[in-house]
Amino acid sequence: VTKDGVAFEDPQLNGQLLSWFIDDENICKESMYIEFDALVTNEGEDYNLLVVTSEYCNPEVDKVYANDTVYIDAIDADGNQGSIRGIKFNDSNSNGIKDCDEDILEDWTIELYRYVDSDWILQETMETTSSGYEFDELSAGEYKVREETKQNWINITAEKVIVSIDGEIETIDFGNKYVEPDDNELSIKKLVKLPGDSVYQNDGVHVDYTDDDWVNFKIIVQGTGTFDSVTVEDSLPPELISHDDLIWHLESEEVSWSETIYFNAEIINDFKGNITNTATITGTYNCDQVITDSDEAWVDIDRDEPEEILTVEKLVKPDCEECSYQESISFDISDEVDFVTYKVNVHIDDLNGTFNEPIEDLSIRDNLPQLSGLQYNDSFIKNEDGSFFEEYTIDVTEDYIYWNFTSYVMPGTNFTLEYCANVIGCGDFENQVNLTARYYDSPCCWRDLYANASAHVEVICGPGIDVTKEASLDGITWKSDSVTSFVDDTVWFRLTVENTGYEVLEGVNVLDYLPDFLVFDEMIDDGDASYVNTSCENYTYDLRWFFTEIDIGETIEIVFTTTVIDVGVDDNHVVAYDCPDEGEESVGDDDRVEICVEEGLHVEKQVYDDTTENWTENISILPGEIIQWKVTLSFYSSNTSQIMHHIMINDTLPEELTYVNDSAEFIRKNGSSFDMNPSIDGNLLTWNLNEEFLLNEEWLTLTFETKLDSDAETGLLENNVDITGRVCNGTYYVGTDSATVFVTEIQNVAPEILDRSPENGATEVDIDAVLEVTVDDAEDDELTVTFYNASDDSVIEEISNIDPQKTVDTMWENLEYNTTYEWYVTVSDDNQTNTSAVWNFTTIDEPTNQAPDEPTNPSPADNAQGVIVNPTLSVHVSDPDGDELDVTFYDASTDQQIGSDQCTSDCTASTTWSGLVKDTSY
């Protein structure tokens, strides 16, 4: 913030620390402000802003510091919040600026008003302190701040100020001057604004071709003392016309008073230039004493419409190669247009070479309806020569996309912005792009540039419904075209109903029409229908489901089964439609699947599953197991008198299977049965039923057993059956089917770890720890146990050839006292390895060492006589802990070492003392 020509440098950022510096030793202001924005990134957290300042008010004094902290409670605020703050000071020199030697005024009342419903409403009052005043947490709006003037004080600055707040921090300082009761003073302040503005300007205003033909003036006058007369006069220049009388006569007997005067002036249409308007106040007292004061405000008028420098064109097209760009496009949501592409062509005119000022702060803003219909995807900017322009940033919000240029652009430039928007909804979207920029019109001022254009996209949406029908013979594999079946088969049907439109479907009926040879069997899933009718003898349809409503994008699935009762070929037809309000069209859809029920010989091969106790088409078995097979043959004919005879069954076994003798049994439809072993040729089993026949709609089943080789390898084995037969007219029928078995390996069971020692978490374990585990194996395999140090996975010991249900141990030696160790083991057989959990234990505390015992039994004895000059010195030594001892011998007269010896506790240590002198005591 600049204050009297002195500015803080740009802040230095170090992590979360911001610092400012002023390189000027002549600053002597008591109040300066730094204003900056900080983004609250998480709701509900407290933020700490710490300000540390250093001030040199006098170069000869030491540096001083001050700090303050504000705690910010981050809430989910409704809109931007701002604040108004400032100080109240004694403006003794009447210059409107707080100088170093001027005092802060405390305990003065400041009032805050807000403009609501065409009236100013008092919001809050506060008393000023040494820090001034502050109104915070102000939502967006127009506010008026007013100071209350005390007796014998006059306003140097405005008594009240109107500001608009939208998240900003506004600083408004109030300067007042004390006047002795006998001192008569007058002051006048002239302000001006445009009709559309809310704030009066102290200096002047610019009027261009977009503004009205009027300006608004405001005069603030203040006085101290009693006057005989006070006159205020405004002398408008001829370029401004006022319809008001511009002379005001004021009367005041108060010691301190103030008045505010408002008037308007009309601008002469053809005038261009800068004009100054002066207001003067004149007061007389004591008959011949006169006081005057004046102030002025200027109006700069340039009503010529500028030449068009910045122009823009906006076009759009759907996502197709052959489509061209248009100002407006329209398509139906069912056309499956995934995205649209916008093209924004921008031209900056050089006015035939007469304009060459750099265009700065160029910004492109597009109001894309991101939440309702069109969602921004990607963009690029190309220069006129086709190269990519990259000196810009992109900011995407819920309402707008901004492309902000980070470098200037010269006149005569053309470029194109292209961007994609995904189609996510329906509607009529008028999409406008706005360009703003500015250039410096030397030597006057900055001039703003504007341009806009729009493109139109209409996405048409309506109700829609889609229904699909599928059939299956097992409820697993589904077909949407046709299914071939036989009499007595179960045929599954699946209906899928989807709301493909952009409206909720109400009153949806789903009707299903079955062929004559199908009858309804069971409802597997009714899709949570509001109403289901499966008894429809009196209706043209066979099944009906009713849904009160189906939401947009919702899919409903209906599954049911039918039984085949006769041969034939026909479609199974489903219809779905809604019941709209009166005057609206219904939407519907239908689908079909063909059901073909063949006549002739129907063969089905199955295998018995012991685990589920059901006949199925495939199972898993182990080598050496017995397998049960079932073959069912049925005969159907449209000629009910036909009879099938000369029936032959050929069953081809895999090489790994062997027929179990006397296991074959035939059962007729009437419940009678007979046994018959097949003729066997290698792996081919043949039953020749020359004396058996099948009437129309009769069946015959064959069951038999096989054994899987004990050494059979893992894999899939398929058992095929082929059956032939003929009818009296000579027609031969052939039926085939197969079932499979999957041979699996006998699973090896991993060995077990049954017990261990020490227990997990054990304490007081010796530093030579014994680790042991008990292991077992279900197959009685020999085992290998490996002990590990868990800290680095190093092997303590590996032990092999261990029988199951045995305990094995190892010694973990030389551990540290009072230390926790972790260990684990692995146990393996020839096939699998089992790893234990990680266990831990803590070793014992280190024992307390005791000092050795005092040496005894010295030799030579104390005070011995006649000792040789090279004697052997010895003592008996011992230690309570039984430690090995280091024994050192000293000359007691000089404390010098004679020699040393080592021995285990309870031993004799000795050394030789050489070089002694005869007849001398030692």
Secondary structure, DSSP 8 states (H G I E B T S, - for coil): -EETTEE----EEETTEEE-----TT---S-----------STT-EEEEEEEEEE-SSTTS--EEEEEEEEEE----SS-EEEEEE-EEE-TT-SSS--TTS-B--S-EEEEEEEETTEEEEEEEEE-BTTBEEEEEEESEEEEEEE---TTEEESS-SEEEEEESS-EEE--EEEEE--TT--EEEEEEEEE-TT-SS-BSSEEEE-TTS-SEEEEEEEEEEES--SEEEEEEE--TTEE-SS--EEEE---SSEEEEEEEEEEEE-TT--EEEEEEEEEEEEETTTEEEEEEEEEEEEE--------EEEEEEEEES-TT---BSEEEEEGGG---EEEEEEEEEE--TTTT----BEEEEEEE---TTTTEEEEEEEEEETTS-EE--EEEEE-SS-EEEEESS-B-TT-EEEEEEEEEE-S-EEEEEEEEEEEEEEETTTEEEEEEEEEEEEEEEE----EEEEEEEESSSSS-BSSEEEE-TT-EEEEEEEEEE-SSS-EEEEEEEEE--TTEEEEEEEE-TT-SEEE---TTSSSSEEEEEEEE-TT-EEEEEEEEEE-S-EEEEEEEEEE----TTS---EEEEEEEEEE--EEEEEEEEEETTTTEEESEEEE-TT-EEEEEEEEEEE-SSTT-EEEEEEEEEE--TTEEE-TT--EEEETTS-EEE---EEETTEEEEEETT--EETTEEEEEEEEEEE-TT--SEEEEEEEEEEEEETTS-EEEEEEEEEEEE--------EEEEEES-TTEEEE-SSEEEEEEEE-TT---EEEEEEETTTTEEEEEEEEE-TTEEEEEEE-S--TT-EEEEEEEEE-SS-EEE---EEEEE------------EEEES-TT--S--SS-EEEEEE--TT--EEEEEEEETTTTEEEEEEEEESSEEEEEE-----TT---
